[in-house]
Amino acid sequence: MNKKYGKIIVIALGGSILYPENIDTKYIRQFASYIKKYIKKGRKFVIVVGGGRTSRIYQGAASQIAKVDDEDKDWIGIHATRLNAHLLRTIFKDLADPVVFDTRYKRKKLSYPITIASGWRPGWSTDFVAVALAKDYGAKQVIIAGKPSHVYDKDFVKYKDAKPFEKLSWQEYRTLIPEKWTPGFHSPVDPVAARLAQKEKIEAIVTDGRDLKNLTKIIEGKRFQGTIIN
């Protein structure tokens, strides 16, 4: 598949990409070099970081000790995204907005080459944040750079015969996932983000965030591996 990207590129970067078992400093160094290469070409990036393993560790610990409701689980996840976001903002310090976007409408315009965002509030994942920021700043697409390389017709971890999709409508995609968001929810794009993207006509490209060569193909409008949802 081929796509053409505009000047502003929105990436929802899965927290598990940054922190699979330990903080992946090798990947983060490569990712930083990758982003800087496109900054030199005049692109701007909005990078929304997930909570990943950090979120699940803390949510799990709290649940072992006390009865934790969904709102508190979400707040734990949000603070995990903020920690990951500050890690990236520190690495991109000379190029990034000094303020991590932790609420909507933080800035009227993007004044820096890189903007880092975290989770915002309970009931919304960082997928939703990425779609909302794409709408706010005029981007037509969002790259969902997580672990799955595609959207599949069923759980590809459990079922070896799961088939990847190359392209789906939002309506088709939403029949594959639950209607409601729950903390720690796993799907390429969560239900709340999918509803907003469908409403605002924001396209999502689901791809493996670890494969930077493939991300390059996406941004440069070359044939890539992934699923387009529009």
N, C-alpha and C positions, 0 to 999 in steps of 0.2 A: 504494500500500500504506500501511497505517497500523499503527503500533506505539505502545505506551505504556511509558514508561521510569520506573524507580524513582528513588530519591534518589541512588544512586551510579551514575555514568556512566563506563564504561571506554572509552577511545578509543585505538586503535592508530594513531598518526599517522605516515604514511610519511615517511621522511627526504627523499625526493625532493620532497615538498611544501614542506619548509622550504628545501631547497637544490636547485632545479632546474638552473640554470646558475651562479647566484650565490646567496648567502643572500637569501631573499625577505623583506626587512624589512617591506615593505608588508603582505604576507600575515600575517606573525607579529604585527604590530600589530593587525590586524583580528581575528585569532584570539584574542589576549589580551583584547580588548574583548568578544568574543563569550562567552568563558568567564566573565569577570567578571560579565556580565549575569545568568548563571544562578546564580553563587555568591550573588548578592544574593537570589535566590529560594529559597535553602536547598539547592541541589544540591551534591554533592561530585563531583570529577572525579579519575579515575586516568588519566594520560596517559602512554602508552608510546611512546617515540620511536624510529624506525628510523634506520639509518645512511645510507641513500640514496647520493647521488653521492660524498660524502666517503669512504664505505666502498669504493666501486668504484674510485675514483682510487688509493687506497693499495694495495688488493689488486692492481690492475693494475700499479702501479709495482713492487711486490715481485716479481710473477711475471715481469716483464721482466728482472730482475736475477738471480734465483735460482729454483730449484725449490721452490715453496711448497706444503706439504700443506694439506689441508682444515681441519685444526685451527687452523693459524696464520692462514689466511684468515678463519676465523670470529673469531679473537681480534682481528684488525684491524677486522673489522666491529663487534664488540662495543665496542671503544674509540671507534669513530666514533659509535655510538649514545650513548655516555656524553658525548661532546663536545656532541652535539645536545641531550641531556637537560639538561646543565648550562646551556646557552644558555637553554632554557625556564625552568629553575628560577630563574635569575637574573632573568629578566623578570617572573616571578610571585613574586618574593622575599617580598613582604609577606603572601602568601596560601598559599604552598607549604611543604610539609614541607622543612626544610633538608637533609634526607638524600635523595639520589637512590637509589631502590631498585635496587641492582645484584645482589641475591640475593633468594631467596624468604624469606618470613617475617621481613622486616626490621622490621615493626611488628605488634603483636597487633591493633591497630585503627587506623583512619584518623582521626588527630587534627586534621588540617588540611583546609581546603576543597579543596586541590589536592595531589595526590601525583604526582611525576614518576618514571618508571622507565626504565631503559635495558635493553640486552641483558644476559643473565646468564652464559651459559656456551656453549661450542661445542656444535653440534648442535641448538640451539634458536634460533629467530628471535624477534623482538619480538612477532610474532603469538602465539606460544606463551606469552610472558610475559603478554600481555594476557588471554589465556584463563585462565591460572593465577591471576592476580590477581582476575579476576572470580569465580572459584570461591572463593578465600580470603576475599573480603570480601562475598560474598553477592549479587553482581550476576548477573542472569540473561542479560544480553546484552553483546556487545562490538561497538563500531562500528569497522569496518576502514576507516579514512579514508585511502585512498591515491590513486593516479592513476586506476585503472579505476573507472568509475561503476557497473559491474555485473560479475557473473560471466557469461562468454560461453561458447558451446558450442565455440569454437575461438579461436585467437589473433586478436583483433580488429585488431591492428596489421597483420598479414600478410593477413588475409582480410576484405575489405569486406562480405562477406555473413554475417559472424559474428552470431549472434543472442543477445541478452541474456536471461538468466533473471530472472524476478521472485521465484521461490521454488524452493528445492532442499532435499532432505534431506541430512544429512551423508554418508550412504551414496552418494547420487547425485553429490554434489560430489566425493567422493574417487575416483570412477571417471574424473574429468576431469583429474586431476593425477597426477604420479609418486608412488610410495610413499615415496621416501626424500628427505630434506633434503640439499641441497648448498649451499655458501656462495654468496651472490649469487642464490639461487633466486628466480624471479619467478612468483608466482601470487597471487591475491587473499588466500588463506589458505594457509599452508604445510602440508605433510603432517603434521608433528609436532603443530602446533596443531589441525589438523582432527581428528586421532585423540583428543586430549584433550577437545576441545569435544564430540565425539560421546559420549564416555564420561561426561562430567559434565553433559551436556544443557545446554550453554551455547550460546545462539543468537548468530549473527554477522550483522551487517548490513554488506554491502560497498557502499561509496558513494564518490563523488569528494570527497576531503578538501578540495579547493580551493573547493567550492561551499558556503559557510557558510549561505546561505539554505536550502539543502536539508538541512544538518545541523540547522538550527533546526526544520524540519518533522519530522525524525526524533524529536528530543527532545520536541517538543510533541505528538507523537502524530497528526500530520497526514499526509496523503498525500505520499509522497516518491519520489524516484528512487533505485533501488538494488536489491540482491538480498538476500533473507532466506535464511539457511541454518540449519536446525534439525533 
